[in-house]
Amino acid sequence: MDIAALNSTKTIRNHVLKWMCVCLGFLSLIFAVFNLSINKSYLVGGLEIAFSALCFYIFNQLTKHYQKDWYGVALCLTLSFIILFGTYLAPFENGLFLWSFVLPILYYLLLGRRLGFILSATFLMLQSILLVYKSPLLPFVSVNLILNLLFIYISLWTVSHIFEGNRAQFSKRLKNLALLDPLTEAGNRLSMSHYFEIELKDKSNLYLFLLDLDYFKQVNDKYGHDIGDKVLVELTSLLRDIFPSGYIFRVGGEEFSLMGSFTSAESAQAMADKLIKEIAKKQIEIIDETITLTASIGLVNYQQHQSLSEFVNLADKELYKAKAAGRNCVFTNIN
């Protein structure tokens, strides 16, 4: 599976933002020419030219893959301001206020559910005040028209909110299916790659603990795979308790990879020793019997420009040494 696909929401939003900038940039230029030459609305026309310049700037940056979180916010806020300001200044019959109906969709598409809700509610309040303020001056603006405009906006807002909420929920579920081990709910190999290559920005103090349960096959042979699965779930829970600030991945049947940052080699070694001791102390109650386990660990620290496969291979070599030395111990080549 392509790791980049796990960031599909951000990719889609950037793609939507990029081409919305092209569309809105050209439309804004057309309206600017119309307002400057025909309507003589110089202030509104000037704002539309500035908005067009912003659109083309963001498009150019996204084309060069310079992605900033503020791009979508800036586009939405600037467009909202122009619509509000234009509604206040322009004659009602110009229909500039009709662009209000685009905004809830744009908010949710580009900014997500939380910001989409806040901006949609804020804009509705401000635009309603403006329309009520202007309506006494315009006899042809009836209560029915205002109510219809309000209901259309709220309908679009509701649909956008529900759609984005369901989309985000399903996206999270799919991501969990892709990244989590279904038995233990620890991360899987893909999750480890995603964390190492995309999420983890600073690897300078990163340590990898490659942990393998000793003689686990005997547990499966004696008690069955259902009991073996329960043991793995219990072990994962124990690892989370011992290693709360790190990341835990199940990379094989009874093999786990733990990643975390430590201020020194000594503190990483102390954590490895603690893992060995706590696992050996753990008693797992199965019906009328108690199962105890031991584990072997290979510990390494990250070296600059190292790939994930190189990192894991070094830990695997140390794990093999721990197995060869009699198990229930830690081997390391920390530099």
N, C-alpha and C positions, 0 to 999 in steps of 0.2 A: 504493500500500500504506500502511496506517495505521502510523505510526511506533510508536505505543503497543503494537502487536502484537509488536514485537521484544522487549518486556519481559514477555512472556506468563507466564514462570515466576513472576516476582514478583507479577504480578496474580493468578494462580491461587492462589498460596500465601496472599496476603492475603485472598482470597475464602474459601478453606478455613478459615483462621484465624478469620475473622469469624463464620462460622456454626458452627464447632466451639465457639467461646466461648459462643454462645447455648445450644447443646445441653448442653455440659458445665456451664454455669452453672446451668441449671434442674435437671439431674440431681444436681449437687452439693448444691443446696438440699434436694432431696427426701431424699437420703441423710443430710444434716445433721439434718433433722427426725427421721428414723428413728433415727439414732444417739443423739440427745439425749433423745428421749422414750421409746424402747423399750429400746435397748441400753445406755443410760446411759454411753455412751462420749463424755464431754464434751470431751475433748481432740481426738479425731478429728472430732467434730461441729463444734468451733470451727474447726479447720483447713479443713473443708469449706465453712464459711461464708466464711472468708477467701478460699478459692480461687474461690468463686462471685462474690465481689466483684471479684476480679481479672479474671475472665472478662467480667463486664459492663462493667468499666472499659475493657478492650481493645476490646470490641465497640463501645462508644460512641466511642472514639478513631478506630477504623477507619471508622465511619459518617461521621465528620467529615473523613475523608481525612487524618488525622494518623497517618502510618505510620512506625514505628520498628523497627529490626532486632531489638531486644531483646524485642519482644512475643512472638514465637514461642518464643524461648528461655525466657522467663519462664514461659509456659504449660506447656511440656514439663517443665521442672525442678520446678515447683511440683506438678504432677500426679504426677510420679515420686516426689517426697518423700512426698506423702500416701499413695500406694500402699505404699511401703516402710514408712512409719511405721505405717500401718493394719495391714499384714501382721504387724508385730512386736507390736502391742498387741491387735488383735482376735482373737477365737477363730477357729481355722482354718476351722470349718464356716461362718462368715459369708461365705466366698468372696470377700473383698475382693481377694485376690491374683490373681483371674481377670482383673482389669483390666490386669494386666501385658501381656496379649496385644495390647492396643490400642496400646501404646507404640511398638513398632518402626515400625508404619504411620504413626503420628503424627509420630515423629521425622523420618522420610524425607520425608513430605508437606510438613512445615513448615520443615525445616532443611536438607534436601539430603543428599547421599550421605556427605560427610565427617563432619559432625556427627551424622548419623543412625547411622553405624557406631560412632562413639565412645560416644554415649549408650546405644545398644542393648547394646553389650558391657559397659559399666559397670553398667547396670541389671541385666543378667543375672547378673553376678558378685555384686552386692549382694543381689539377691533369692534367689539360690541359697544364699548363706550364711545368710540368715534362715530359709529353709525347712528346711535341714539342721539348723539350731539348734533349730527348733521340733518337728521330726518325732519325736525321741526322747520328747517329752512327750505325743505324740499317737499312741497305738498303732495307730489305724485308718489312719494315713498310711503307705502301703507304698512300697517302692522302686519298684514299677511305676508308681504314681501320680506320683511325683517325676520319673521318667524320661519319662513321657508329657507332663507339663507342660513339661519341658525341650525335648523334641522339637517340641512345638507351637510354643513360642516361637522356637526356632531356624528352624523352617520358615517362619514369618511374617517373621522377620528376613531370611532368605535371599531370599524372594520380593520383599520391599520393597527390598532392596539391588539386586537384579538389575533390577527394574522402574525404579527411580530412575536407575540407571546408564545403561540404554538410553534412557530418556526424555531425560536430560541430553545424551547423545551425539547423538540425533536432533535435539534442539532446537538444539544448536551447529551441526550440519550445515545445518539449515534457515536459521539466522541467517546463516551464511556465504554460502549461495546467494542470500539476499536482499540482503546488504550488499557482497559482493565482485564486482568485475569478473572474469568467468570467464577472460579472456585474461591479464591482467597480475597479477591478484590484489590490485590496489590497490582501495581503496574506490570505490563507485559514488556516484551522486547521492543515493540514499536513505541511504547510509552517511554522507555529508556532512551531510545534514539531521539524522540521528540524533545525530551527534557534536555539531553546533552547537546543537541545540535541547534535547538531553537530557543528554548526557555532560559537556559543557563548562559548568562552573559559573562560572568566572572568565574573562570575556572582555576584561578591562581592557587587557591587553597583546597582544591577538590581532592577527596580520597575515595577510593573504591574498595568495598569489602565484598569479595566474592565468597559466598557462604554455601556450603553443601552439607546436608545432613548425613551423618555416618550410618551405614548399614540400614538405610531406610527401606530397602527392598525386603528385609526381614519382617518389618512391620506389615507391609502389604501381604506377604506370603502367610504370615501367622494369623492376622486379624481380618484380612480382606481389604479391598480398595476403598470401601466406604469408610472404614475406620481410618485408613491411611489419609483419606481426604480430610477427615475431621482433625487429624493431627496437624496437617498442613495449615488448616484454618487457625487452629490454636497457636501454632508457631508464628504465623503472620501477625496475629494480635499481640503476641509477646514482643516481636521485633518492633512493632509500632510503639510499644511502651518503653522499650529500652532506647530506641533511636528516634525520638519524637521530632527532631529538627531535620532529619534526613529524608531521603526518598527510597522507597522499597519497591523492588521489582522482582517478580518471579520469572526467571529466565529458562527454567528447565523443570523437570519433574519435582525434584527436591532441592533445586539449586536457586538461590536468591542472590540478587545484586543490590547492594546498599550504597548509595552515594550521599556524601555530605561534606560540608566545609569545616575544617578544623584549623585553629590558629597555630598548631605545631604538630610535628610528627609524634611527639609524646602523647598528646591528647587523643590522636587518632589510634595509636597503639593501645591506650587505656580503654578506648571504646571497644576495640576488637577483643581485648581480654575480658571485658565485661560481658560482651555477647556470648563468648564461650562459657563463662561461668553461669550466667543466668539460664542459658539453654540447658545446661547439664542439671541445674537445680529444678527445672520445670517438671512437674508431674502432671500427666494428662490422664484423667480418670475415664476409663472406658468400661462400662458395665461393672464387673467385679474386679477389674484389673487396673493397674497403674502402669502407664507407659512412660519411660524416660528416654531421652535422646541426648546425643552429643553432636557437635558440628565441627567442621574444619573450615578455616578461613584463609584466603589469600588476600593480602592487603597491599595496595600500591597507591602512590600519589600521582596526580596528573603532571605531565611534562608538556612544555609549550609546543604547540603545533601537532600534538598527538591526536590521531583519529580515535573514534570510539572503539573500533575493532582492535587497534593497537593497545589501547588502554585495558580493554577486557582480556586480551591475550596475555598481557603481563601479569594480571591478577590470576588468571587461570594457571599459569606456570607456578605461581606461589602456592595456589591451592593444591596443585599436584604434589608439591614438596610436603605440604602439611599432611596429605593423605599417606604419602610414602613414609613419613616419620612416625606413623602410628595413629593418626587422626586425633580429634579433640584438641587441636592446637592452632596457633596462628603462625603463618610464615609471611614475611614481608621483605620488600627491597626498597623501602622508603628512602628517598634521597634527601 
